[in-house]
Amino acid sequence: MRRLYKSFKNWLYLPDGASNEIFNLLLFGILALSSIVAVVSFTRTLGIFLALIK
């Protein structure tokens, strides 16, 4: 998880430092949760479409 967070910070060019760490972790958490919600929503929608086709 730590490597994922470090690569996330490097990918978005987020600043280092103790004062920015809370903001970075909050942004990482929000984006992680929203990606989980997006995957679940896509899977449910795909399941509905496949059920309609079948």
PyRosetta script that sets phi, psi and omega in degrees:
from pyrosetta import init, pose_from_sequence

init()
pose = pose_from_sequence("MRRLYKSFKNWLYLPDGASNEIFNLLLFGILALSSIVAVVSFTRTLGIFLALIK")
pose.set_psi(1, -35.9)
pose.set_omega(1, 180.0)
pose.set_phi(2, -66.2)
pose.set_psi(2, -38.4)
pose.set_omega(2, 178.0)
pose.set_phi(3, -67.0)
pose.set_psi(3, -37.4)
pose.set_omega(3, 177.6)
pose.set_phi(4, -63.6)
pose.set_psi(4, -42.6)
pose.set_omega(4, 178.6)
pose.set_phi(5, -64.6)
pose.set_psi(5, -41.5)
pose.set_omega(5, 178.9)
pose.set_phi(6, -65.3)
pose.set_psi(6, -40.5)
pose.set_omega(6, 178.4)
pose.set_phi(7, -69.2)
pose.set_psi(7, -32.5)
pose.set_omega(7, 175.1)
pose.set_phi(8, -63.1)
pose.set_psi(8, -44.7)
pose.set_omega(8, 179.2)
pose.set_phi(9, -64.1)
pose.set_psi(9, -41.4)
pose.set_omega(9, 179.7)
pose.set_phi(10, -68.7)
pose.set_psi(10, -35.4)
pose.set_omega(10, -178.4)
pose.set_phi(11, -66.9)
pose.set_psi(11, -38.8)
pose.set_omega(11, -179.3)
pose.set_phi(12, -95.1)
pose.set_psi(12, 3.2)
pose.set_omega(12, -178.2)
pose.set_phi(13, 53.8)
pose.set_psi(13, 45.8)
pose.set_omega(13, 178.5)
pose.set_phi(14, -77.8)
pose.set_psi(14, 143.5)
pose.set_omega(14, -177.2)
pose.set_phi(15, -72.5)
pose.set_psi(15, 150.6)
pose.set_omega(15, 175.7)
pose.set_phi(16, -90.6)
pose.set_psi(16, 164.4)
pose.set_omega(16, 177.0)
pose.set_phi(17, 130.2)
pose.set_psi(17, 157.9)
pose.set_omega(17, -176.5)
pose.set_phi(18, -68.0)
pose.set_psi(18, -35.9)
pose.set_omega(18, -177.5)
pose.set_phi(19, -73.4)
pose.set_psi(19, -27.0)
pose.set_omega(19, -179.6)
pose.set_phi(20, -89.9)
pose.set_psi(20, -12.2)
pose.set_omega(20, -174.1)
pose.set_phi(21, -65.9)
pose.set_psi(21, -36.9)
pose.set_omega(21, 178.8)
pose.set_phi(22, -64.6)
pose.set_psi(22, -44.3)
pose.set_omega(22, 178.2)
pose.set_phi(23, -63.0)
pose.set_psi(23, -42.2)
pose.set_omega(23, -179.6)
pose.set_phi(24, -64.2)
pose.set_psi(24, -43.0)
pose.set_omega(24, 179.1)
pose.set_phi(25, -66.8)
pose.set_psi(25, -38.3)
pose.set_omega(25, 177.7)
pose.set_phi(26, -64.1)
pose.set_psi(26, -44.6)
pose.set_omega(26, 178.3)
pose.set_phi(27, -63.8)
pose.set_psi(27, -41.4)
pose.set_omega(27, 178.1)
pose.set_phi(28, -62.7)
pose.set_psi(28, -43.3)
pose.set_omega(28, 179.3)
pose.set_phi(29, -64.9)
pose.set_psi(29, -43.0)
pose.set_omega(29, 179.4)
pose.set_phi(30, -64.0)
pose.set_psi(30, -45.0)
pose.set_omega(30, 179.8)
pose.set_phi(31, -67.5)
pose.set_psi(31, -35.3)
pose.set_omega(31, 178.0)
pose.set_phi(32, -67.0)
pose.set_psi(32, -45.0)
pose.set_omega(32, 179.2)
pose.set_phi(33, -66.1)
pose.set_psi(33, -39.1)
pose.set_omega(33, 179.7)
pose.set_phi(34, -69.0)
pose.set_psi(34, -31.9)
pose.set_omega(34, 176.7)
pose.set_phi(35, -70.4)
pose.set_psi(35, -35.8)
pose.set_omega(35, 176.2)
pose.set_phi(36, -64.8)
pose.set_psi(36, -43.4)
pose.set_omega(36, 178.3)
pose.set_phi(37, -62.8)
pose.set_psi(37, -40.3)
pose.set_omega(37, 179.9)
pose.set_phi(38, -65.1)
pose.set_psi(38, -40.8)
pose.set_omega(38, 179.6)
pose.set_phi(39, -66.8)
pose.set_psi(39, -43.1)
pose.set_omega(39, 179.1)
pose.set_phi(40, -64.5)
pose.set_psi(40, -42.3)
pose.set_omega(40, 179.5)
pose.set_phi(41, -64.3)
pose.set_psi(41, -42.4)
pose.set_omega(41, 178.8)
pose.set_phi(42, -63.4)
pose.set_psi(42, -41.5)
pose.set_omega(42, -179.6)
pose.set_phi(43, -64.1)
pose.set_psi(43, -42.6)
pose.set_omega(43, 179.2)
pose.set_phi(44, -65.7)
pose.set_psi(44, -42.4)
pose.set_omega(44, 179.3)
pose.set_phi(45, -64.2)
pose.set_psi(45, -41.5)
pose.set_omega(45, 177.7)
pose.set_phi(46, -63.1)
pose.set_psi(46, -39.9)
pose.set_omega(46, 177.3)
pose.set_phi(47, -63.6)
pose.set_psi(47, -39.1)
pose.set_omega(47, 177.9)
pose.set_phi(48, -65.3)
pose.set_psi(48, -45.0)
pose.set_omega(48, 179.3)
pose.set_phi(49, -63.9)
pose.set_psi(49, -40.4)
pose.set_omega(49, 178.9)
pose.set_phi(50, -68.2)
pose.set_psi(50, -33.3)
pose.set_omega(50, 176.3)
pose.set_phi(51, -68.2)
pose.set_psi(51, -34.7)
pose.set_omega(51, 178.4)
pose.set_phi(52, -71.1)
pose.set_psi(52, -35.9)
pose.set_omega(52, -179.5)
pose.set_phi(53, -71.4)
pose.set_psi(53, -38.1)
pose.set_omega(53, -178.2)
pose.set_phi(54, -71.6)
pose.dump_pdb("model.pdb")
